[in-house]
Amino acid sequence: MEFTPIRPIVPLWETEPAQSQEGAAGAAGSLFASVFQSAIDNVRQTNRAQVDLEYQLSTGQIDNPAELNLAISKATAAAELLMQMRNKALDAYNELMRISI
């Protein structure tokens, strides 16, 4: 009877299948970090746009005040998305810590 060995799980973003374990862990870590970094950058960018539009409205430089409402909504949505991503990551971490081997 002949057994076929089980191949290890390979991440979808990996370009080379024969990459070392350290390289695979680094790629996963950098992908995870890049997703959170892009979410943080999005929050900063939308907040900056909101503050700029608030300044323009207060100094009378803006013609359409509805643009400020839109910017506030975008900034709020971006911040809520970041908080939900953080909460889900912490929940996943806590679930992993509860697993007994």
Number of C-alpha atoms within 10 A of each C-alpha: 2 4 5 5 6 6 6 6 6 13 12 7 10 13 9 9 9 10 11 10 9 9 12 18 12 12 15 16 11 13 13 12 12 12 12 15 14 12 18 16 13 18 21 15 14 20 19 14 17 22 16 14 20 20 14 15 16 10 9 10 11 15 9 9 13 10 15 20 14 12 20 19 14 18 22 16 14 21 19 13 16 19 14 12 15 13 12 12 13 12 12 12 11 11 10 10 9 9 7 5 3
